[in-house]
């Protein structure tokens, strides 16, 4: 049996990583916390010259990590 920890906080943040979810997706931003501009997930997208191109999406108002 597993017990779920209860927290008094409304949400939990992962320090050091933005981790905001892309709308309608399971991808999360892999940039550092507090970055400016678009969100970006570096481990997705097509492969070009042996590297993933990544995926990006615009910021939304009121975003929080544990959405």
C-alpha positions as MATLAB code, in Angstrom:
seq = 'XXXXXXXXXXXXXXXXXXXXXXXXXXXXXXXXXXXXXXXXXXXXXXXXXXXXXXXXXXXXXXXXXXX';
ca = [
       0.000    0.000    0.000;
       1.329    3.436   -0.846;
       0.528    6.543    1.130;
       0.305    9.921   -0.522;
       2.069   12.734    1.291;
      -0.142   15.678    2.105;
       1.112   19.211    1.688;
      -0.388   22.489    2.777;
       0.984   24.214   -0.310;
      -1.253   24.773   -3.290;
       1.473   23.472   -5.595;
       5.024   22.168   -5.453;
       7.850   23.696   -7.485;
      10.930   21.905   -8.764;
      13.868   24.194   -8.003;
      16.190   24.970  -10.890;
      13.908   23.763  -13.726;
      10.979   25.629  -15.300;
       8.931   22.422  -15.892;
       5.806   24.209  -17.248;
       3.676   21.833  -19.329;
       3.024   22.498  -23.018;
      -0.751   22.997  -23.597;
      -2.527   19.791  -24.642;
       0.690   17.769  -24.267;
       2.851   15.914  -21.773;
       6.004   17.846  -22.732;
       7.472   20.139  -20.067;
       9.917   23.023  -20.358;
      13.519   21.955  -19.729;
      14.938   25.493  -19.399;
      16.143   26.877  -16.073;
      13.570   28.321  -13.675;
      12.855   32.022  -14.166;
      13.865   32.108  -17.848;
      12.498   34.746  -20.208;
      10.743   34.227  -23.524;
       9.276   31.015  -24.880;
       9.273   27.664  -23.127;
      11.378   24.918  -24.721;
      11.655   21.146  -24.499;
      15.045   20.131  -25.910;
      14.449   16.356  -26.097;
      11.632   16.359  -28.668;
      11.129   17.336  -32.300;
      12.706   16.009  -35.458;
      16.342   14.966  -35.783;
      18.628   17.225  -37.829;
      22.331   16.493  -38.215;
      22.104   13.935  -35.419;
      20.449   16.300  -32.904;
      16.845   16.868  -31.820;
      15.485   20.265  -32.868;
      13.348   20.619  -29.749;
       9.879   22.058  -29.317;
       8.943   25.545  -28.129;
       5.700   27.283  -27.144;
       4.742   30.764  -25.863;
       4.273   31.710  -22.217;
       0.732   31.957  -20.827;
      -0.463   34.190  -18.007;
      -0.699   32.554  -14.590;
       1.409   29.469  -15.373;
       2.587   27.240  -12.542;
       4.705   24.096  -12.563;
       2.165   21.663  -11.184;
      -0.607   22.378  -13.663;
];
